[in-house]
Amino acid sequence: NKFISATETIRRMKQNVEDMEQGVSALRTNMETVSRQSSELEESLSDKRQRIDRLSRVQLLLKRLDFLCELPQTLKTLIERRSYDRAVRLYQKTT
């Protein structure tokens, strides 16, 4: 009776290990799929990310250019209003 019980316990343990091995194998396959899809997504977004970075830099340059284009009139207005300190601070932003 103890021998049969031990045999059954060993058989169940063996089945549990086999089930775990199948689960680990399925998990490995799923992880490989996720990794591959993640790499593909990263690759597909790379060009868009670079384009967004370029556009952000262009936008920043345009803001700076706009500031410089408006600077002479703004300085003139500040000087006319005798806001010399503001005019100096504004001018110092250009250096």
Secondary structure as the mmCIF struct_conf table of DSSP 4:
data_model
#
loop_
_struct_conf.conf_type_id
_struct_conf.id
_struct_conf.beg_label_comp_id
_struct_conf.beg_label_asym_id
_struct_conf.beg_label_seq_id
_struct_conf.end_label_comp_id
_struct_conf.end_label_asym_id
_struct_conf.end_label_seq_id
HELX_RH_AL_P HELX_RH_AL_P1 LYS A 2 GLU A 80
TURN_TY1_P TURN_TY1_P1 ARG A 81 ARG A 82
HELX_RH_AL_P HELX_RH_AL_P2 TYR A 84 GLN A 92
TURN_TY1_P TURN_TY1_P2 LYS A 93 THR A 94
#
